[in-house]
């Protein structure tokens, strides 16, 4: 059925374990979930069926780097594949859309956010789709380690686009997450294919190391085999910079890599590492997704990873060529507070939730919202804000309708009259009205939808379709700005404090679950059971050997992680000297949690607004536990509680 395609197109004689199982199900018209370890050929599970299925295969991928790697592979096999992404010019994306419309492109890769785009949705709704592929599918589960609220909308998008089949792909999913994501897409348990998580070529070591000894420990490891490709993972951007600088001063060349760098610089570092021009990258978790370098021999965690899932994903980048590779954690508990503070920083204040609810209540019938503005006004970070809106949808307080760009503007490429002359009778009149209601400032015309409605009852949808058509024809250059989400508000008579309390408790449950994830990770690192076996069991692989023989526990080295050093007490006067300028700068009295985020150095919309980073108190208590700091703030500033 597929053997000829496998041989002729992909150049393989046989499939790996699990691949055949998944591919057969897809070609039989069923949906499936594939849980395969990193580097074990998940992508072929959709690439091969895509060649044989009659219509488009639509792939949702979380990162541009992942898309580019997979597209390069598909094109190398002469499979017509493309992406629509933010890096493209207008001409490039138009060319892709035309190829998809004509049926010339078999695989289209997009980010999940692309489905929020009004123009893209209008385009894709006209295209027949055979298969929806969700890469990194654990992102759909609130209990997964990389939860992305927009992924929760995918089952709805699938129904709306009438896509008959779904394939979920991930390397890191616990039994609870596998059950959750399969249920959301109605995939039967019998169609969940799990191949072993166990990697026999990875040597796992937990090395208890005091914070003051870590730099020397890293240098000692790197000097043993200086040419071996190595990734060193750290938590904070400044740690990446400082450690790279220290290693360079001590004669070992290392490069820092983090999200604070501009994309061109990051791209250069990544390409140099892939090409073997640099051997060691000191990186935050911004580095690695989409890195398909087969010969990475070492992955070292200088700081604790965020969770067992993150740890497994990061070590999964080592030894993809099958040869032996070392994975070491320089472990202690001194960075634990910083790790936990990231979790606490994402929980919105109850007052912030009440603010969002008051905005909804003030918009009976229909609520239009620009997320960046709401984030700034409510002091809720964007990701938790998106999660909040999904929770509100689940409570049926709001119902997502559509997303549109508040502003459309265009630049004429073809003469305005020549465009009007392309049309006859009513259409010609309609096109003339569009130009009449699109005033020009220097070179750009801005579409005035209100004037079009008042002047000739022209519906927004029809106007957007028309200017999209002009754009496709190359008559105009079109730009859209200020994405606005529109929600229906079926009932605005709800009790704000009651609903806010319920939602706040949901966030606290999520917070507790994230903290529990950190606790589980520490237990794993201090385990007296084989690390490879314990790790495999966590990810639903029951077939790993009970004694792997290539981990620190099997070598008799059971880790005991030492606690952090005693942190000095903070006097009331010192605390007030740090906090008073911040509190004075806030437009309204901040909550104790907001002041704590300031002291712990956690970014928030409020901290950005008042330029908190420039204040002396910012991040002074970065190493202190969030809850202890919050209690201290509440006792010193009782008026804020």
C-alpha positions as CSV (number, residue, x, y, z in Angstrom):
1,X,0.0,0.0,0.0
2,X,2.7,2.5,1.0
3,X,5.9,0.4,0.4
4,X,6.6,1.9,-3.0
5,X,6.2,5.5,-1.7
6,X,8.5,4.6,1.2
7,X,11.2,3.3,-1.1
8,X,10.9,5.6,-4.1
9,X,10.1,8.9,-2.3
10,X,11.9,8.6,1.0
11,X,14.6,6.0,0.2
12,X,13.8,3.7,3.1
13,X,13.3,-0.1,2.9
14,X,11.5,-0.5,6.2
15,X,9.8,1.6,8.8
16,X,10.9,2.0,12.4
17,X,8.8,0.5,15.3
18,X,5.6,2.3,15.7
19,X,5.7,4.1,12.4
20,X,4.0,1.3,10.5
21,X,1.3,1.1,13.2
22,X,0.5,4.9,12.9
23,X,0.8,5.2,9.1
24,X,-1.5,2.2,8.5
25,X,-4.2,3.7,10.7
26,X,-4.0,7.1,8.9
27,X,-4.1,5.5,5.5
28,X,-7.1,3.4,6.7
29,X,-9.0,6.7,7.3
30,X,-8.6,6.7,11.1
31,X,-7.1,9.3,13.6
32,X,-4.2,8.5,15.8
33,X,-1.8,9.7,18.5
34,X,1.9,8.9,18.2
35,X,4.1,9.2,21.3
36,X,7.7,8.7,20.0
37,X,11.0,9.7,21.6
38,X,12.8,12.7,20.1
39,X,14.6,11.8,17.0
40,X,12.8,8.6,16.3
41,X,10.9,9.5,13.2
42,X,7.6,11.0,14.3
43,X,7.5,13.3,11.2
44,X,7.4,10.4,8.7
45,X,4.1,9.4,10.2
46,X,2.4,12.3,8.4
47,X,4.9,12.9,5.6
48,X,4.3,9.5,4.0
49,X,0.5,9.6,4.2
50,X,0.6,13.2,2.9
51,X,2.0,11.9,-0.4
52,X,-0.9,9.5,-0.8
53,X,-3.9,11.4,0.7
54,X,-6.0,13.2,-1.9
55,X,-6.1,16.7,-0.4
56,X,-3.9,19.0,1.7
57,X,-2.2,17.9,4.9
58,X,-2.3,20.9,7.4
59,X,0.5,20.8,10.0
60,X,0.3,22.9,13.2
61,X,3.9,23.4,14.5
62,X,4.9,25.6,17.5
63,X,8.2,27.0,16.1
64,X,9.6,28.4,12.9
65,X,12.8,26.4,13.4
66,X,10.8,23.1,13.5
67,X,8.9,24.1,10.3
68,X,12.0,25.1,8.4
69,X,13.8,21.8,9.2
70,X,10.8,19.7,8.2
71,X,10.2,21.7,5.0
72,X,13.9,21.3,4.0
73,X,13.5,17.5,4.4
74,X,10.2,17.4,2.4
75,X,11.6,19.5,-0.4
76,X,14.7,17.3,-0.6
77,X,12.3,14.4,-1.3
78,X,10.6,16.5,-4.0
79,X,7.4,16.7,-1.9
80,X,5.6,20.0,-2.6
81,X,5.5,21.6,0.9
82,X,5.4,25.2,2.2
83,X,4.7,27.3,5.3
84,X,3.0,30.6,5.9
85,X,4.8,32.4,8.6
86,X,5.9,35.8,9.9
87,X,9.3,35.7,8.2
88,X,7.8,35.8,4.7
89,X,7.2,38.8,2.4
90,X,3.7,39.6,1.1
91,X,4.7,38.1,-2.3
92,X,6.0,34.9,-0.8
93,X,2.9,34.2,1.3
94,X,0.6,35.0,-1.7
95,X,2.6,32.6,-3.8
96,X,2.1,29.8,-1.2
97,X,-1.6,30.5,-0.9
98,X,-2.0,30.3,-4.7
99,X,-0.1,27.0,-4.7
100,X,-2.4,25.6,-2.0
101,X,-5.5,26.8,-3.9
102,X,-4.3,25.1,-7.1
103,X,-3.7,21.8,-5.3
104,X,0.0,22.0,-6.1
105,X,1.1,22.0,-2.4
106,X,0.6,18.8,-0.5
107,X,1.8,19.9,3.0
108,X,1.2,23.3,4.5
109,X,2.8,24.2,7.9
110,X,1.5,27.0,10.1
111,X,1.6,28.1,13.7
112,X,-1.6,27.7,15.7
113,X,-1.8,31.5,16.0
114,X,-2.2,31.7,12.2
115,X,-5.8,30.4,12.7
116,X,-6.7,33.6,14.6
117,X,-6.0,35.5,11.4
118,X,-9.2,36.6,9.7
119,X,-7.7,36.6,6.2
120,X,-6.1,33.3,6.6
121,X,-9.3,31.7,7.9
122,X,-11.2,33.0,4.9
123,X,-8.5,31.4,2.6
124,X,-8.2,28.0,4.3
125,X,-12.0,27.5,4.7
126,X,-12.1,27.2,0.9
127,X,-9.4,24.5,0.7
128,X,-10.2,20.8,1.1
129,X,-8.0,19.2,3.8
130,X,-7.4,15.5,4.3
131,X,-5.4,15.5,7.5
132,X,-4.7,17.8,10.5
133,X,-1.4,17.2,12.1
134,X,-0.7,18.6,15.6
135,X,3.0,18.6,16.3
136,X,4.1,19.0,20.0
137,X,0.5,18.0,20.8
138,X,1.1,18.0,24.5
139,X,0.6,21.8,24.2
140,X,-3.1,21.2,24.2
141,X,-3.2,19.9,27.7
142,X,-3.4,22.3,30.7
143,X,-1.5,19.6,32.6
144,X,1.2,19.4,30.0
145,X,4.5,21.3,30.5
146,X,4.1,23.6,27.6
147,X,0.4,24.4,27.7
148,X,-0.6,26.9,24.9
149,X,-4.2,28.2,25.2
150,X,-4.6,28.6,21.4
151,X,-4.1,24.8,21.1
152,X,-7.3,24.3,23.0
153,X,-9.2,25.8,20.1
154,X,-7.9,23.2,17.6
155,X,-10.7,20.7,18.1
156,X,-13.2,23.5,17.2
157,X,-11.1,24.5,14.2
158,X,-11.0,20.9,13.0
159,X,-14.8,20.7,13.1
160,X,-15.3,24.0,11.4
161,X,-12.9,23.1,8.6
162,X,-14.5,19.6,8.4
163,X,-11.1,17.8,8.5
164,X,-11.9,14.1,8.7
165,X,-8.6,12.9,10.3
166,X,-6.2,14.1,13.0
167,X,-2.7,12.9,13.9
168,X,-1.3,14.1,17.3
169,X,2.6,13.9,17.6
170,X,4.7,14.4,20.7
171,X,7.8,13.0,22.5
172,X,7.0,14.1,26.0
173,X,3.6,13.2,27.4
174,X,2.7,11.6,30.7
175,X,-0.2,9.1,30.8
176,X,-2.6,11.9,32.1
177,X,-1.6,14.2,29.2
178,X,-1.9,11.4,26.6
179,X,-5.5,10.7,27.9
180,X,-6.4,14.4,27.9
181,X,-5.2,15.3,24.4
182,X,-6.6,12.1,22.8
183,X,-10.0,12.7,24.5
184,X,-10.1,16.3,23.2
185,X,-9.9,14.9,19.6
186,X,-12.0,11.8,20.2
187,X,-9.1,9.5,19.4
188,X,-9.7,5.9,20.7
189,X,-7.2,4.4,23.2
190,X,-6.5,1.6,20.7
191,X,-5.2,4.3,18.2
192,X,-2.6,5.7,20.7
193,X,0.8,4.3,19.7
194,X,3.6,4.6,22.2
195,X,7.1,3.4,21.2
196,X,9.6,3.1,24.0
197,X,10.9,6.3,25.6
198,X,14.1,4.5,26.7
199,X,17.4,5.6,25.0
200,X,20.2,3.1,25.7
201,X,23.0,5.5,24.3
202,X,22.3,8.3,26.8
203,X,24.4,8.2,30.0
204,X,22.3,10.0,32.7
205,X,24.2,11.5,35.7
206,X,23.0,13.6,38.6
207,X,26.1,15.3,40.1
208,X,25.4,17.1,43.4
209,X,27.4,20.4,43.1
210,X,27.5,23.4,45.4
211,X,26.7,26.7,43.6
212,X,30.2,28.0,44.2
213,X,31.7,24.9,42.5
214,X,29.6,24.8,39.4
215,X,31.7,26.9,37.1
216,X,34.8,24.8,37.8
217,X,32.8,21.6,37.4
218,X,31.6,22.8,33.9
219,X,35.2,23.7,32.9
220,X,36.5,20.3,34.1
221,X,33.9,18.5,32.0
222,X,34.4,20.6,28.9
223,X,38.2,20.3,29.0
224,X,38.1,16.5,28.9
225,X,36.8,16.6,25.3
226,X,36.9,20.2,24.1
227,X,35.8,19.4,20.5
228,X,32.6,17.5,21.5
229,X,29.4,19.4,20.5
230,X,27.9,20.5,23.9
231,X,24.8,22.4,25.1
232,X,24.9,23.8,28.6
233,X,21.4,24.8,29.8
234,X,20.8,27.6,32.3
235,X,17.7,29.3,33.6
236,X,18.4,33.0,33.3
237,X,19.7,35.1,30.4
238,X,22.3,36.8,32.6
239,X,23.6,33.4,33.7
240,X,24.1,32.5,30.0
241,X,26.1,35.7,29.4
242,X,28.2,35.4,32.7
243,X,29.0,31.7,32.3
244,X,30.0,32.1,28.6
245,X,32.2,35.1,29.6
246,X,33.9,33.2,32.5
247,X,34.6,30.1,30.3
248,X,36.2,32.3,27.6
249,X,38.4,34.0,30.2
250,X,39.5,30.6,31.3
251,X,40.6,29.5,27.8
252,X,37.5,27.6,26.7
253,X,35.4,29.1,23.8
254,X,31.7,29.2,24.5
255,X,28.8,31.3,23.2
256,X,25.7,32.5,25.0
257,X,22.3,32.1,23.4
258,X,19.0,33.4,24.8
259,X,15.7,35.1,23.8
260,X,17.1,38.6,24.7
261,X,19.3,38.5,21.7
262,X,18.0,39.7,18.3
263,X,16.9,36.9,15.9
264,X,19.7,37.5,13.4
265,X,22.3,37.0,16.1
266,X,20.6,33.8,17.4
267,X,20.4,32.5,13.9
268,X,24.1,33.0,13.3
269,X,25.0,31.2,16.6
270,X,22.7,28.3,15.8
271,X,24.0,27.9,12.2
272,X,27.6,28.0,13.5
273,X,26.9,25.3,16.0
274,X,25.1,23.1,13.4
275,X,28.0,23.5,11.1
276,X,30.5,22.5,13.8
277,X,32.3,25.9,13.8
278,X,31.4,26.3,17.5
279,X,31.3,23.4,19.9
280,X,29.7,24.8,23.1
281,X,26.5,26.8,23.5
282,X,25.4,28.2,26.9
283,X,21.7,28.6,26.5
284,X,18.3,29.2,28.1
285,X,15.5,26.9,26.9
286,X,15.1,29.3,24.0
287,X,17.7,27.1,22.3
288,X,17.1,23.6,21.1
289,X,13.6,23.3,19.6
290,X,14.1,22.4,16.0
291,X,17.9,21.7,16.5
292,X,18.4,18.4,14.6
293,X,22.1,18.0,15.1
294,X,22.8,14.3,15.3
295,X,26.2,14.4,17.0
296,X,25.6,16.4,20.2
297,X,27.7,14.5,22.7
298,X,27.0,16.4,25.9
299,X,24.0,18.1,27.4
300,X,24.8,19.7,30.8
301,X,22.3,21.3,33.1
302,X,24.1,24.1,34.9
303,X,20.7,25.0,36.6
304,X,17.8,22.8,37.4
305,X,15.4,22.3,34.5
306,X,11.8,23.4,34.9
307,X,10.3,19.9,35.0
308,X,10.9,16.2,34.2
309,X,9.3,16.9,30.8
310,X,11.7,19.8,30.1
311,X,14.7,17.7,31.3
312,X,13.7,14.8,29.0
313,X,13.2,17.2,26.0
314,X,16.6,18.8,26.5
315,X,18.6,15.6,27.0
316,X,16.7,14.2,24.0
317,X,18.8,16.5,21.8
318,X,21.9,14.4,22.6
319,X,23.1,11.4,20.7
320,X,20.5,11.3,17.9
321,X,23.1,9.5,15.8
322,X,22.9,6.5,18.2
323,X,26.4,6.9,19.7
324,X,27.0,7.3,23.4
325,X,26.4,10.8,24.9
326,X,26.6,12.2,28.4
327,X,23.7,14.1,30.1
328,X,24.7,15.6,33.4
329,X,22.8,17.8,35.9
330,X,24.9,19.9,38.3
331,X,22.3,19.8,40.9
332,X,21.6,21.6,44.2
333,X,18.5,23.3,45.6
334,X,19.8,26.9,45.6
335,X,18.1,27.8,42.4
336,X,14.8,26.3,43.5
337,X,13.2,29.6,44.5
338,X,14.0,31.2,41.2
339,X,12.4,28.2,39.4
340,X,9.3,28.4,41.6
341,X,9.0,32.2,41.3
342,X,8.6,31.8,37.5
343,X,5.4,29.7,38.3
344,X,4.0,32.2,40.8
345,X,4.7,35.1,38.4
346,X,2.1,33.7,36.0
347,X,-0.9,33.6,38.4
348,X,-3.0,36.7,37.9
349,X,-4.2,38.7,41.0
350,X,-7.8,38.3,41.8
351,X,-8.3,42.0,41.3
352,X,-6.9,41.6,37.8
353,X,-9.4,38.9,37.0
354,X,-12.2,41.1,38.4
355,X,-11.0,43.9,36.0
356,X,-11.4,41.6,33.0
357,X,-14.8,40.5,34.2
358,X,-15.9,44.1,34.6
359,X,-14.9,44.8,31.0
360,X,-17.0,41.9,29.8
361,X,-20.0,43.0,31.9
362,X,-19.7,46.5,30.5
363,X,-20.1,45.0,26.9
364,X,-23.4,43.2,26.9
365,X,-24.0,41.2,23.7
366,X,-20.6,41.6,22.1
367,X,-17.1,42.2,23.5
368,X,-14.2,43.3,21.3
369,X,-10.8,43.1,22.8
370,X,-7.1,43.8,21.8
371,X,-5.1,41.4,23.9
372,X,-1.9,43.4,24.3
373,X,-4.0,46.4,25.5
374,X,-6.0,44.3,27.9
375,X,-2.8,42.6,29.2
376,X,-1.4,46.1,30.0
377,X,-4.6,47.4,31.6
378,X,-5.3,44.4,33.7
379,X,-1.6,43.6,34.6
380,X,-2.0,40.0,33.5
381,X,0.8,38.5,31.3
382,X,-0.3,37.5,27.8
383,X,-0.1,33.7,28.2
384,X,-2.1,33.6,31.5
385,X,-4.5,36.2,29.9
386,X,-5.2,33.8,27.0
387,X,-5.7,31.0,29.5
388,X,-8.2,33.1,31.4
389,X,-10.2,33.8,28.2
390,X,-10.3,30.1,27.5
391,X,-11.5,29.4,31.1
392,X,-14.2,32.1,30.5
393,X,-15.2,30.3,27.3
394,X,-15.5,27.0,29.2
395,X,-17.7,28.8,31.8
396,X,-19.9,30.0,28.8
397,X,-19.5,33.6,29.9
398,X,-18.0,34.4,26.5
399,X,-18.1,32.7,23.2
400,X,-15.3,33.2,20.6
401,X,-16.8,34.6,17.4
402,X,-13.9,35.7,15.1
403,X,-10.7,37.7,15.1
404,X,-10.2,40.6,12.8
405,X,-7.6,43.3,12.2
406,X,-9.0,46.6,13.4
407,X,-7.0,48.5,10.8
408,X,-6.5,47.7,7.1
409,X,-4.4,49.9,4.9
410,X,-3.1,49.5,1.3
411,X,-0.7,51.0,-1.1
412,X,-1.7,51.2,-4.8
413,X,0.5,49.2,-7.2
414,X,-2.0,49.6,-10.1
415,X,-3.8,52.8,-10.9
416,X,-7.0,53.2,-8.9
417,X,-9.2,53.9,-11.9
418,X,-7.7,50.9,-13.7
419,X,-8.8,48.7,-10.8
420,X,-12.3,50.1,-10.8
421,X,-12.5,49.5,-14.6
422,X,-12.0,45.7,-14.0
423,X,-15.6,45.5,-12.7
424,X,-19.1,46.1,-14.0
425,X,-22.4,47.4,-12.6
426,X,-23.0,46.9,-8.8
427,X,-19.5,45.5,-8.3
428,X,-18.0,48.5,-10.0
429,X,-20.0,50.8,-7.7
430,X,-18.9,48.8,-4.6
431,X,-15.2,49.0,-5.6
432,X,-15.5,52.7,-6.2
433,X,-17.0,53.1,-2.7
434,X,-14.1,51.2,-1.1
435,X,-11.6,53.7,-2.6
436,X,-13.9,56.6,-1.7
437,X,-14.0,55.5,1.9
438,X,-10.2,54.8,2.1
439,X,-8.5,58.2,2.7
440,X,-4.9,58.5,1.7
441,X,-2.1,59.8,3.8
442,X,1.1,60.2,1.7
443,X,1.2,56.7,0.1
444,X,-1.1,54.5,2.3
445,X,-4.9,54.3,2.1
446,X,-6.7,53.4,5.4
447,X,-10.0,51.5,5.0
448,X,-12.9,53.2,6.9
449,X,-15.3,50.3,7.5
450,X,-17.8,52.5,9.4
451,X,-18.1,54.9,6.5
452,X,-18.6,52.0,4.1
453,X,-21.4,50.6,6.2
454,X,-23.1,54.0,6.7
455,X,-22.7,55.0,3.0
456,X,-23.7,51.7,1.2
457,X,-24.3,49.0,3.9
458,X,-21.1,47.3,2.8
459,X,-20.5,44.4,5.2
460,X,-17.0,44.2,6.7
461,X,-16.6,40.6,5.5
462,X,-17.3,41.6,1.9
463,X,-14.9,44.5,2.0
464,X,-12.1,42.3,3.4
465,X,-12.7,39.7,0.7
466,X,-12.5,42.4,-2.0
467,X,-9.3,44.0,-0.8
468,X,-7.8,40.5,-0.3
469,X,-8.7,39.8,-4.0
470,X,-7.0,43.1,-5.1
471,X,-4.0,42.0,-3.1
472,X,-3.9,38.5,-4.7
473,X,-4.0,40.1,-8.1
474,X,-1.0,42.3,-7.2
475,X,-3.0,45.5,-7.7
476,X,-2.4,46.7,-4.1
477,X,0.0,46.0,-1.2
478,X,-2.1,45.2,1.8
479,X,-1.3,45.5,5.5
480,X,-3.4,44.6,8.5
481,X,-2.8,45.8,12.1
482,X,-4.2,45.6,15.6
483,X,-5.6,42.2,15.9
484,X,-9.0,42.3,17.7
485,X,-10.8,39.3,19.2
486,X,-14.6,39.4,19.1
487,X,-16.6,37.4,21.7
488,X,-20.3,37.0,22.1
489,X,-21.5,37.7,25.7
490,X,-24.6,35.5,26.1
491,X,-25.3,36.7,29.6
492,X,-23.7,39.7,31.3
493,X,-25.6,39.3,34.5
494,X,-23.1,37.4,36.6
495,X,-21.6,38.0,40.0
496,X,-18.1,39.4,39.4
497,X,-16.6,38.5,42.9
498,X,-18.0,35.0,42.8
499,X,-16.7,34.2,39.3
500,X,-13.4,35.9,40.0
501,X,-12.9,33.7,43.1
502,X,-13.7,30.5,41.1
503,X,-11.3,31.5,38.3
504,X,-8.6,32.5,40.7
505,X,-8.8,29.1,42.4
506,X,-8.4,27.5,39.0
507,X,-5.2,29.4,38.4
508,X,-4.0,28.4,41.9
509,X,-4.7,24.7,41.1
510,X,-2.6,25.1,38.0
511,X,0.1,26.9,40.1
512,X,0.1,24.0,42.6
513,X,0.3,21.5,39.8
514,X,3.4,23.3,38.4
515,X,5.0,23.4,41.8
516,X,4.2,19.7,42.2
517,X,6.0,19.2,38.9
518,X,9.1,20.7,40.3
519,X,8.8,18.6,43.5
520,X,8.5,15.4,41.3
521,X,11.6,16.4,39.4
522,X,13.6,16.8,42.6
523,X,12.4,13.4,43.8
524,X,13.5,11.9,40.5
525,X,17.0,13.5,40.8
526,X,17.4,12.1,44.3
527,X,15.9,8.7,43.4
528,X,17.6,5.4,44.4
529,X,16.0,3.7,41.4
530,X,17.6,3.4,38.0
531,X,17.2,6.9,36.4
532,X,16.5,5.6,32.8
533,X,13.8,3.2,34.1
534,X,12.2,5.8,36.3
535,X,12.2,8.4,33.4
536,X,10.7,5.9,30.9
537,X,8.0,4.9,33.4
538,X,7.0,8.6,33.9
539,X,6.3,8.7,30.1
540,X,4.2,5.6,30.0
541,X,7.0,3.3,28.7
542,X,6.8,0.1,30.8
543,X,9.4,-1.9,28.7
544,X,12.6,-0.1,29.8
545,X,15.1,-2.3,31.7
546,X,15.0,-2.0,35.5
547,X,18.8,-1.6,35.6
548,X,20.1,0.3,32.6
549,X,23.8,0.2,33.7
550,X,24.5,3.7,32.3
551,X,23.2,6.1,34.9
552,X,24.7,7.5,38.1
553,X,22.3,5.4,40.3
554,X,23.3,2.1,38.5
555,X,26.9,3.1,39.3
556,X,26.0,3.4,42.9
557,X,26.0,7.2,43.1
558,X,22.6,8.2,44.6
559,X,22.3,11.9,44.6
560,X,21.5,13.9,47.8
561,X,20.9,17.6,46.9
562,X,21.8,20.1,49.4
563,X,19.5,22.9,50.3
564,X,20.1,26.5,49.6
565,X,22.2,28.7,51.9
566,X,20.5,30.7,54.6
567,X,19.3,33.9,53.0
568,X,19.8,37.1,55.1
569,X,16.8,38.7,56.7
570,X,15.5,41.9,55.2
571,X,14.8,44.8,57.5
572,X,11.6,46.8,57.3
573,X,13.5,50.0,56.4
574,X,15.4,48.3,53.6
575,X,12.2,46.8,52.2
576,X,10.5,50.2,52.3
577,X,13.4,51.9,50.6
578,X,13.1,49.3,47.7
579,X,9.3,49.3,47.5
580,X,8.1,52.9,48.2
581,X,9.3,54.2,44.8
582,X,7.6,51.4,43.0
583,X,4.3,51.8,44.9
584,X,4.4,55.5,44.3
585,X,4.9,55.0,40.5
586,X,1.9,52.6,40.2
587,X,-1.3,54.3,38.9
588,X,-3.4,52.5,41.5
589,X,-2.2,50.8,44.8
590,X,-0.6,47.5,43.7
591,X,-1.5,44.2,45.3
592,X,1.1,42.5,47.6
593,X,1.6,39.9,44.8
594,X,2.4,42.7,42.3
595,X,5.0,44.2,44.8
596,X,6.4,40.7,45.2
597,X,6.8,40.2,41.5
598,X,8.8,43.5,41.5
599,X,11.1,42.4,44.3
600,X,11.5,38.9,42.8
601,X,12.4,40.4,39.4
602,X,9.5,38.8,37.5
603,X,8.4,40.7,34.4
604,X,4.8,41.9,34.3
605,X,2.8,44.5,32.3
606,X,2.8,46.7,35.4
607,X,6.6,46.5,35.8
608,X,7.0,47.4,32.2
609,X,4.6,50.3,32.4
610,X,6.3,51.9,35.5
611,X,9.9,51.1,34.2
612,X,10.5,48.9,37.3
613,X,13.8,47.5,35.9
614,X,15.3,51.0,36.4
615,X,14.4,51.0,40.1
616,X,16.9,50.0,42.8
617,X,14.5,47.5,44.4
618,X,13.8,45.4,41.2
619,X,15.0,41.8,41.5
620,X,16.6,42.5,44.9
621,X,14.9,39.4,46.3
622,X,15.3,37.2,43.2
623,X,16.6,34.3,45.2
624,X,13.9,34.5,47.9
625,X,10.8,32.3,47.9
626,X,7.8,34.1,46.4
627,X,5.3,33.2,49.2
628,X,7.7,34.3,52.0
629,X,8.3,37.6,50.2
630,X,4.6,38.2,49.7
631,X,4.0,37.6,53.5
632,X,6.7,40.1,54.3
633,X,5.2,42.7,51.9
634,X,1.7,42.1,53.4
635,X,3.0,42.7,56.9
636,X,4.9,45.9,56.0
637,X,2.1,47.3,53.8
638,X,-1.2,46.1,55.4
639,X,-3.1,48.8,53.4
640,X,-2.4,46.9,50.2
641,X,-4.1,43.6,51.2
